[in-house]
């Protein structure tokens, strides 16, 4: 049975957002059995029955899905807030295990695409090649940044690093809110600069893990800037310890190389740190909205069209069946090697 979207009395957007967050946390609530050390989660059927019987408050948009297909939780129900809320109770060990399982599944995943000019030509792509958690994916991210921001761009500028104090904030909270805190920090700095008659500071930023504590810290680069603000103001605005703000003025820097350097360092991150940015879906780098980018009117014409996603078993089956769908299948060398290895054993 399919039910339609039903709107109650509309309220302000902030009120609707608060209701939705509260609803998400309620659906994701986990009860911990302290005696046995086990945890239990609310099943999908219990969640649906509870959601159907519970009254809808004023200003909340009730969204009902097709209950006949609701045998497993829908993808739109698995949000960043729910994942973070769940792992707060599961602990860092379970969080790492879930992340490693994700890496295993991603490494086995293949994407089948068709050639736009000839449908009998197919190609298998590794999904991991586009992921920041794998070497090829990190190289592609760096190439994209170089292409977007200019490879040989050097200029004077200011470098700023913001760290967290373990005595003032927990590690989980720091990873969860590092991007939000950095954004609010820059908003306050730019408002202060505007009040003092200075222009808005344009920047690029990236995050890095601190080896000793496992906490994140945020790096900023401000191209063509000689002075950002007073050190006392920056320390007060950041709100951590006095040594948590480090600022350096450079006569010549490459903003692109600066950001790419920290992306390449991702290879040395611990599984715990990687699991935090995976759980929170944290961006590795960002830039201010008014940062000027080059013209991209000369984009490449697409050559391939998406067909479907395959796991390792489906990819092997596609090759063994004699390429019924395609006359030529590119990118299957690794699959063919694995087939030959299995047959030899």
N, C-alpha and C positions, 0 to 999 in steps of 0.2 A: 504494500500500500504506500502510495506516494502522497506526502502532504506538502502543501505549498508554503512559501515564506509568509509569515504573518507579522504585521507591524502593530505594536502597541502605541500608546501616546508617546510622541517623540519628545525627547529631552535634549539637553545640550550634548555635544559630542564627547566632552570630558566625562559626563555622567555615564554615557553609554560605554565608554572605554573602561571605566572602573567596574561596571557591572560585568563586562565580559572577562576582565582579569579575575574577578572574584569567582565567576563561574568556572573558568579554566582551572583555578587552584582547587576548587571543590571537586571537580571531576578527576583531578590528578592526585588527590589526597591519598597518602600511603600510611597504613597503620603498621607499626613495628611491634613485633612480638618480642619483648625484652627478655623473656625467660628462655625461649628457644633460639633467639638470635636470628629469626627469620623475618621476612617482610611479606606482606600481601597487598595486592593492588585491586582496585575495583574493576570488575570485568566490564566488557563493553555492553552486555545485556543489562547489567545492573545500572550502569550509567544512563542507558537510554530510558529504562523504566523510571528511574529517579527524575530524569529531566522531563519526562512526560507528565508526571504527577505533580511536580513542584510548581508553585504559582510563579507567574512572570511578573516582575516588578515593573513599575511605570518607567518608561524610557528605554526598556531593553528590547532588542530586536530578536524575536524567537525564530531560529532557523531549524527546520526539520528536514531530515534527509530521507531517502528511500529506505524504509526499514527492511524490505525484502533483501536488499543487498548489504545490509549492515551486519555481516557475520564477523568482520574484523574491524578494528578502529580505522576510520577513514584517514587519508593522508592529511586532510585539512585540519584534523583534530590534533595532530602532533605538532605543536608550536614550540617556539624557543622557550616561552615561559614555562610550559609544561615539562619539557626536558630538564631545564635547570631546576625546577621545583622538585622533580622526582629524584635527580641525582644528589640533591642536598641530603636526602634520607638514605640513599643507597651507599654513599661514600665514594671516595676516590678510587678504591680498588675496583668496584663494579663499573665505575665510569671508564677506567682504562680498558677493562675487558670488553665493554660495549664498543669502544672506539677501535680496538684491534679486530673485533669481528667485522666492523664496518670496512676496515682496510682490506681484510681478506675477501669479502664479497665484492668490493670495488675492483680489486686486482683481477678477479675472474670475470668481470662484466665486459661484454663486447657490445659495440654499437654497429649495426648493419646499415649502410647507406647505399643508395643507388646513384649511378651516374646520370646526370640530367640529359645528356645527349644520347646515351645508349643505355636502356634499362637492363640489358643483359650483362652489364658490367657492375659488379658489386665490390664493396670494400668493407673490411672489418677494422674497426677502430677500438683501441683500448680506452675505456672510460678513465682509467687511472692516469692517462697521459694529459688529461685536462685538470687534474687535481693538484692542489698545493701540497698535498702530503706525499707526493712522489717526485723523484728528481726531474723527470721529463716535464711534469706539470709546472714545477718551479721555474724551469728554464723558459717555458712559454710565457709565464707571467712576467718574467724579466724582459723578454723580447717585446711583449706588449707595452710595457712601461717605456722602454727605449723608443719604440715606434711612436707612442703617443706624445711623449714629453720632450723629445729631442735628445739625440745621443751625445752630441758634443757641446752641450750647453754648460758653460762655466761662468760663474759670476760671484761677487762678494755676497756674504749673507751671514745669518745668525743660526747657530745650532742650539737646540734646547732639549734637555732630557728631564723627564719627570718620573720619579720612582715612588714606591709605596713603602710605608713604615709598617712592619708586621705587628707592632704594638698598637697601632691605631685601626687596622682593618684586617679582616681575615683574608686568606689566600683566595677562597672561593668568591668572596665579595669583590675582591680586587679584579679578578678575571671577568666577573660578570659585568662590572660597571666601569672598566678602564676606558672604554671608548666614550661612554656617556660622560664620565668625569672630565676627560680630555676636551670633549666638545664644549661642555659648560665652562671649562677653564678658558678656552680661547674666546668664547662669547663675552666673558667678563673682561678679558684683556682688551679686546677690540672696542668694547664700550668705553673702557677707561681711556684708550687712545683717542677715541672720537671726542670725549669731553675735554681732552687737552689739545685739541686741534691737530691731531695726527691722522694719517690715512689708515685704512684697515690693513692689517698685516695678512698677506697671502702666504700660504704654507703648504707643505707636504708633510705627512706624518706616517709613522709605522710603529709597530709594537715589537718588543723583544722580551724574552724570558731572562730573568736574573739567575745565573747559575747557582748561587749560594742559597737563596731562599725559595726559588721556584715561583716568585711573584713576577707579574709583568711590569714593564716600564715602557713609557711612550717617548718616542723621539720625534722632534719637529725640526724641519729645516725651513728657513724663511729667506727665499732668494731676494737679492738686491735690497737687503735691509741692514742697517748699521746699528740700530738700537730698538729694542722691543719695549721694555718697561723697566722700572727699577727692580732690583733683586728682591728687596723687602716686599714689594707689592706682589711679585710672582710667588714668593713663598707663602704669603698670607692667603692669596687666592687659591693656590693648590691645596692648602689645608693639611699637609702632612708634616714631617719633621723639617728642621731648618736645612739639613743636607740633602733633601729630596729634590732640589731644583739645581740643575747645572746648566749654565749658559756660556757659550763661547762665540766670539766674533771671528769670522774667517775672511781673509782677503780674496780667496778663490775657492769655490766649492762647486761640485757637480750635484745638483739636487737629485737627478735621476740615479746616478751611481750610488748616492747615499742611501736611497730607498732600496735599490736592488741589492746592496750589500747585506741588509738585514733580512731580505727575503732568502738569500742564499744561506744565511745562518740557520734557517729553519731546519736544515738537515741535522744539526746538532742538538735540536730540542729533545727533551725527554718525552716519553709517552704521556706522562701526566700533563705537561704543558700543552702538548698537541691535543689531548682529549678535552682540555678546557676550551680551546678556541673552536673545536668541533662541536662541543655541547652548546656553547653560547653563540655559535655562528659568527664569531668575531672577525671583522675585516683585518687583514694584515696591514694594509696601507689605505690612506685616504688623502684627499686634498680639499682645500677651500673651494667653495662654489665658484668664485670669481677668478680662479686660476685660468689663465689664457692657454688654450690648447691649439695646436696646429690644425690646418685644414685637412679634412679626410675625404675630399671629393673624388680622389683616385682610388677608391676601395676596389678590391678584387671582385670579379664576377663569380658568384657561387657556382661550383661544379658538381656538388653532391647534394642529395636530398635524403632526409632521414627515412629509414624503413622501419626498424624495430630494434629493441634491446634484447640481448641474448646472454645467458649465463654460459659457463664453460661447457657444460654438457650439451647445451643446444648448439653451441658453436662447433663442437666436435661432430655432432650429428649432421649438421649442415654440410660439413666437408666430406664425411663418410658417404652420404647419400648421393655423391657424384655431382654435386652442384646442379640440382634440378632447376633451381630458380635462375642461375646465372651461367653464362658461358665462361666468364672470367671472374675470379674472386681474388682481390688484392688483400694484402695484410694478413694472410692466413698462414704464413711461414711458421709461426710459433705453434699454432694448432696442429699443423701437419707434423712438426717435429715431435710433439707430444704423442700423437697417434702412432708414429713409427716406434717411439720409445716403448710405449705400452705393448705393442705387438711383439717387439723383440724380447721383452721380459716374459 
